[in-house]
Amino acid sequence: MQLTSSMDDPLPKAASPTGHSRDALFGLILVAATFTICLVRLCGFAWAYAVDLPFEDQWALLTPLFENKGPLHYFFFQAGPYYQGLGGVIEWYLYRATGWNVCADAWAAVVVLAMASAAAIALAARLRGRLSWSDAAFPLLILNPIHWETMILTPMLAHSILPLLLIFLLAYAWTLTGAATGILAVGVFSTLVLFTGYSVCCAPVTIGLALLLWLRPAREDAERNRRQAGLVLFFLGGAVMVFAHGYHWSHEAPGWRFPVPNWWDYPRFCALMFTNLIGIRAISAATAAVGAVVLGLVTAAFISAAVRVWRREATARAKAVWILTGSSLVYAAFTALGRLPFNIQAAFMWRYIALMVPSVCGLALAAEEWAAARPRAVQRCVMIGWVAFAGIIWCNFMPEQYGAVIAQGKKRWIASYLKTHDLRAANKEADCDVFFPAPEAPWIADRLHWLEQRYLTFFRDVDSRPKESPPDSGR
């Protein structure tokens, strides 16, 4: 399993100590500056567009809080095809601590995305043994308003933002050198990805890696590596048994079926999910071709990592690439399976972007290793191309436009409801439904009344109690 091996694939360092020191300082400054700029933009985005109003799926996702259940119940609460997991526990404490302030959800997302960016940088630096200026690509790609839909439209950490962090932490765990530390870290983070939102798509990937390492342990000290992989499998087997107890499959799509008549649209859907990440949201042969190229490169990186593991050459980098690329490939396939029966345009949903990010990060790590054996000019081209790719994605300012429209609609709805205390009237006057599938559902009205009685969410700072009639003067 090589959990006990040292980092076995560092990239070449600068020949001159002075040059290496200068490069390291430049890399640190550039990465820190990029991280800061990205964080400032994301904080400004949350400050400007987060509105304190439960919206869309939140009315269902917050059910354990409406029912006054505890954090453990929230951990195992299933919404659609996934459990809330760690996201549910965080939501439980966050909402109770803030009086159900929905804006706190957006700020929690900022914190989680900052942690995910830092984890990605730490992983890349660990694999090569040092920080590189090209690591500035990670905050450009991760610490980015492209995640706006699960930040400010329908805030939900468990869907994909928290899973993004967990996947990077799991990839990092697979590189740890201490036997006990590595086994424990892989087991814990594998369990969390299994139970937390759509990071469940990473579970078969990490189980598959552990199984392959058990069947084909690294040649050096093979028996010990096999035992370590066996312990990880034992840990994960217990987690899977707990997961399966009480789980029920839900595809969430009306009229879902498998397969669809045009079965070739499944790989096409996956390719379009990659064009969605890049910012191209149009269906054409050209866009499908662009997505197919990225999909093909990611798949090649995953296969290359799999071949190295099979050959008993499982380096830390190969394991990290396996986890990052494999997680996104499984997620894309899972999403195509669930959403293509609805329509192929579903590939362009913004909330799917977060879990496509690990794949291109894994591809970058694989490309960096490939370029290390090439001339220095090739290495520089790969590094520049990686940062430019992330920069193009960061320069997409459509999220700010969407955020402004959504924020205005939510604020109009709040003002109308506080004036009328009528769900139907507020929906009509604001031209904004807080629950699109059933805009006038009685259970939504009941939950609004429940929040109003307790002065939670947007009722906190407003005395919305009806005024009492003045006493009869006896006239």
Buried (B, 14 or more C-beta within 10 A) or exposed (E): BBBBBEBBBBBEBEEEEEEEEEBBEEBBEBBBEBBEBBBEBBBEBBEEBBBBBBBBBBBBBBBBBBEEBEBEBBBBBBBBBBBBBBBBBBBBEBBEEBBBBBBBBBBBBBEBBBBBBBBBBBBBBBBBEBBBBBBBBBBBBBBBBBBBBBBBBBBBBBBBBBBBBBBBBBBBBBBBBEBEEBBBBBBBBBBBBBBBBBBBBBBBBBBBBBBBBBEBBBEEBEEBBBBBBBBBBEBBEEBBEEBEEEEEEEBEBEEBEEEBEEEEBBBBBBBBBBBBBBEBBEBEEEBBEBBBEBBEBBBEBBEBBBEBBEEBBBBBBBBBBBBBBBBBBBBBBBBBBBBBBBEBEBBBBBBBBBBBBBBBBBBBBBBBBBBBEEEEEEBEEBBEBBBEBBBEBBEBEEBBEBBEEBBBBBBBBBBBBBEEBBBEEBBBBBEBBBBEEEBEBEEBBEBBEEBBEEBBBBBBEEEBEEEEEEEEEEE
